[in-house]
Amino acid sequence: MTSSMTQTQGRTIVPRLGGIHHIGLTVSDVEASEAWYTRVLGLTRAFVEPHHQGRGYAVVLHRPDSLLFMGLDKHDANQSERFDECRTGLDHVSFHVADRAELDAWADHLDREGVPHSGITECTEPFPYALLVFRDPDNIQLELIWQ
């Protein structure tokens, strides 16, 4: 077996994954979302990429101290409806933080920026973790989790 393959139950061989490369979110107002993600998550514009067949574009943002890239997608057919996790597709996006104290720092940051959030929820099952939930301008649920 090569280093790029992994053995799973029985004889099924599944190629390895290296992690998530980027997230692409369809938004109703790219400029407003870019300003929000820059202010709230500390992302900066990396580049603008046209969609295939000229039906929109993505503003790709990057978090300079991480491997995180996020595309804010403008689709010409988008009707600017608010996000609803009950429809087929994305439910939420969760970002890992290194330690529990970072969640406190994030809660303070969100308060300073006027971003409503859940407060920090501490859980012990199915494993110990703490979670902070908030939403972007299109109602997309974002989470910060320490585990």
N, C-alpha and C positions, 0 to 999 in steps of 0.2 A: 504494500500500500504506500503511495507517495505521501509526502508531507502535506499536500493540498487536499487530501481526502480524509474522511473520518468514518469509522465503523459504527453503525447503529445496530439496533436489534436485529439479530440474525445475520443475513448476508447483504443486506441493503447498504450500499455505499453512497453517502451524500457528500458532495463537495463542501469544503469549509467556507464559512463566511468570516469576513474580517471586521464586522461591525457595520453600523449604519454610516453611509457616506454623507448623505445630506437629506434634508427634509424639504419637500415642496408643498407649500400651502397656497391654495387659491384664495385670494382676498378680493374684497369689493372695491377697495381704494388703495392701490399700491403705495402712493405717496404717504398717505396717513399711516398705513401699516409700517412702512419703512421708518417713519419718524418714531412710532411707538416702540418697535423692536430695537431701534437704536437707543432710545432713552431708557427703556425698561430692562432689556437683556444685554445691553452693551455691544450689540452687533454693529458692524460697519459694512458699507457697500463694497463688494469685491468687484462686481461687473454686472452688466445687463446682457441678457441672452434672449434673442428672438426665438419664439416657438416655431416648430416646423410648420411649413405652409403659411407662415405669416399671420397666424390667428391669435396673436398676442405676444407677450414677452414675460420674462421673469427678471426681477431685481434680485440678485444673489447677494446675500449678506454673509458675513463671517465673524466669528468671535475670535479676536486676535490671539488670545491665550489658550486656544483649544483647537480641536480638529472639526468643530461644528461649522457647517455651512447650511444656510436656509434660503430657499428660493421663495419669494413672494410673487405668485403667478397672477398675471392679468390675462384672462381669457375673454376674447371678444364676445362670446356667447353668454358670459356670466350675467345673471339678472340681479346681482347684488343682494341675493337673499342671505339672511344670517345663517351661520353654521348651526347644525343640529346633529349632535352625536347619535341620535336615534335613527338616522338614515344610514343606509349602507355606505361604508367608506371609513374614514377616520373617526375614531372615538376621542382620543386625546394624544398629546405629546408629553412625555415625561423626561425630565433632565435630572441626571444624578448629580448630587453634591458630595464632596469628600467627607464632610463630618457634620455632626448635628448642629454645631455652632454656626455653620454656614446658613442653615435654615433660618436661624434667628436674624442673621445679617440680611438675608433676603426679605424676611417679613418687614424689617425696619426700612429697607430700600423701597419695597412696594408701598408702604405707608407714606414715605416721603414723596413718592411719585404720584400718589393719589390713586393707586391701582387697588380696587377691592380684591380681597382674597379670603380664603377660608380660615385663616389662622393655622397654626401648626397642629396637626393631628398625630398623636403618638399611638403606635400599634405594636402588639407583641405577637399576633398570629397572622399569617402562618410563620412569620419570622419577625424579629424586631426591626421596625422602620419608623420613620417620621415623614410626614407629607405636608406640603403646602400647595394649595390649588388656587389658580386665578385664570382669567380669560382675556384674550386679546380683543381688539376692536370689533372683530367679526364673530365674537362669541366662541372662538376655538378654545377649548379647555387645555390649559398648560399646567404641568405639575413640576414641582421640585421635590425630589425624594432623596433621603439619606437612608442607607441600609447597611 
